[in-house]
Amino acid sequence: MAVIGLGYVGLPLAVEAAGAGFRVYGVDTSYERTGSLKKGESYVEDVKSSDIKRHQDSGKLSFFDSPSIVEKADAVIICVPTPLRKTGDPDISFITSAVESIKKYMHRDMLIVLESTTFPGTTEEVVKPLIESTGLKAGKDVFIAFSPERVDPGNPKFGTKNIPKIVGGTDALSGDAVETLYSRIFDKVLRVRDSRTAEMVKLLENAFRNVNIAFINEFCLICDRMGVDVWEVIEAAKTKPFGFMPFYPGPGIGGHCITTDPTYLTWKARAVGGDGSLTNLATQINRGMPAYVVTRVEKLLSGLKGKKLLLLGMAYKKDVSDARESPAIEVFRLFRQLGAAADYSDPYVPELRDPETKESFVSKTLSGDLVSSYDCAVLLTDHSGFDYKMIAESAKIIFDTRNAFKGAASDKIVRL
C-alpha cells in the first residue's frame, strides 16, 4: 500500500495500516517530512515516534520522496491538502497533481482511494477521468473510491483506528475493494452508495458544526447586549435530557476542515443551481468573531494603542500544535494593527509565522512576573497545561474567550 501525503491524515493512516500487517510506502514531496520520518521522528501529535520506528524496523513501513514506489503497491491512498483559493473557490490542484504524479506507475487491479476533503463529484468527475486517461478502466482494470478523513487531533478517546470509516466506490466493484481493504485496518467500516455520497458525508459533518457554532456565537453576542451570562445559559440548557446539544462560543473557528468544508459545500450548491445561504451566513458570523473579541478588549481597556497584551494560546484547539486557520492568529494581527504591543504564549506553538503579514514571533514562557507585566491577558486557546491559578493571581485583567477560568472568583476576569 502507498500513502500519498504524510500530514495529519496520511501519517496516522500509514502507521495504522502497517500495524494491521500491510507493507506501507509513505510518500511526500516534503524532504523535511520524509527526512524526519526516515529517522523515526514523528511531527504529528497523535503518532508516536516509537511506533514509526517499530514498523520501520519490522520492514512494514518506509518513506519516499518519489511517487515511483507506487508501482509496487496494490492500493494507493491519496491524503493531500485541499485549501481554498484567495477567491474562496476550491483548490483541488494538490489532488490533480497527486494523481498525475502516479499515473505512469499505475497497474491493473490497483485500488486508488481519495481521502482529501473536497466537493461532491470530485472522485467521479475529476479523479476517475485522469486515471482512465491511462487506458485503465474503472471497475474493470482499476478500482476508484472515496473515504472521508475523520481525524480529530488531540482526541484521547477516538483515533484513526476506532473512528467509524465511511467508504464509497465509483462503481460496485470499487466499493467492494475499498470496503475489503479498510475492514482490515479500521474497527468499523460503513459503506455508502457511491463516492459522491461519501464525499457529501464529510461536508455534512463539518457544515453541521459550522452552523451550530455560528448560532451559539450569535447567541453570545445577543446575551452580551442583554447583560446575560451565556455560559450560565448553556450550562442550564444542558440539563435537558433530550432535544439539545451544547455548543460553545469562542473567538472563531479554525483548523483545516471546518474553515473550508462548508465553502466546498456552498460552492457545489451554486454550481448545481442550489443556494446554501444558511451555511454561508454561518461562515460569515464565525469569521466575524476575532474582530468582536478585539472590540470587547478595546472597550475593556478604554483603547488599545500602547497597551501591552499577552495572548494565551495560538493553536486552533486545545492541546494540539496545529495553528492552521486559527482565529487566534487573526486576533493577534488585529491587536497589533490597532497599536497594541501584543505577545503570545503557547506551549504547543513555540514559533509562529503570520501567514498574511509574514512576521515571525516566539512564544513567551509563562511566569507570574511575566503575566503581571501586561495590561491584559487574553485567553484564546484553553490548553490543559496552562497554570490558570497562577495566571488568575498574576494578571491585571483577563479576557476569557473559552470559559477556561470558570469558577474563579475574581472581578478582574471578564468572559466572552
C-alpha positions, 0 to 999 in steps of 0.5 A: 500500500502507498500513502500519498501525503504524510500530514495529519491524515496520511501519517496516522493512516500509514502507521495504522495500516502497517500495524494491521500487517500491510507493507506501507510506502509513505510518500511526500514531496516534503524532504523535511517530512520524509527526512524526519520520518526516515529517522523515526521522528514523528511531527504529528501529535497523535503518532508516536515516534516509537511506533514509526520506528517499530514498523520501520524496523519490522520492514512494514513501513518506509518513506519516499520522496518519489511517487515511483514506489507506487508501482509496487503497491496494490492500493494507493491512498491519496491524503493531500491538502485541499485549501481554498483559493484567495477567491474562496473557490476550491483548490483541488490542484494538490489532488490533480497533481497527486494523481498525475504524479502516479499515473505512469506507475499505475497497474491493473487491479490497483485500488486508488482511494481519495481521502482529501476533503473536497466537493461532491463529484470530485472522485467521479468527475475529476479523479476517475477521468485522469486515471482512465486517461491511462487506458485503465478502466474503472471497475474493470482494470482499476478500482476508484473510491472515496473515504472521508478523513475523520481525524480529530487531533488531540482526541484521547478517546477516538483515533484513526483506528476506532473512528467509524470509516465511511467508504464509497466506490465509483462503481460496485466493484470499487466499493467492494475493494475499498470496503475489503481493504479498510475492514482490515485496518479500521474497527468499523467500516460503513459503506455508502452508495457511491463516492459522491455520497461519501464525499457529501458525508464529510461536508455534512459533518463539518457544515453541521458544526459550522452552523451550530457554532455560528448560532451559539456565537450569535447567541453570545453576542445577543446575551452580551447586549442583554447583560446575560451570562451565556455560559450560565445559559448553556450550562442550564440548557444542558440539563435537558435530557433530550432535544439539545446539544451544547455548543460553545462560543469562542473567538472563531473557528479554525483548523483545516476542515471546518474553515473550508468544508462548508465553502466546498459545500456552498460552492457545489450548491451554486454550481448545481443551481442550489443556494446554501445561504444558511451555511454561508451566513454561518461562515460569515458570523464565525469569521466575524468573531476575532474582530468582536473579541478585539472590540470587547478588549478595546472597550475593556481597556478604554483603547488599545494603542500602547497597551501591552497584551499577552495572548494565551494560546495560538493553536486552533484547539486545545492541546494540539500544535496545529495553528492552521486557520486559527482565529487566534492568529487573526486576533493577534494581527488585529491587536497589533494593527490597532497599536497594541504591543501584543505577545503570545504564549503557547506551549504547543506553538513555540514559533509562529509565522503570520501567514498574511503579514509574514512576521515571525514571533516566539512564544513567551514562557509563562511566569507570574512576573511575566503575566503581571507585566501586561495590561491584559491577558487574553485567553484564546486557546484553553490548553490543559497545561496552562497554570490558570491559578497562577495566571488568575493571581498574576494578571491585571485583567483577563479576557476569557474567550473559552470559559477556561477560568470558570469558577474563579472568583475574581472581578478582574476576569471578564468572559466572552 
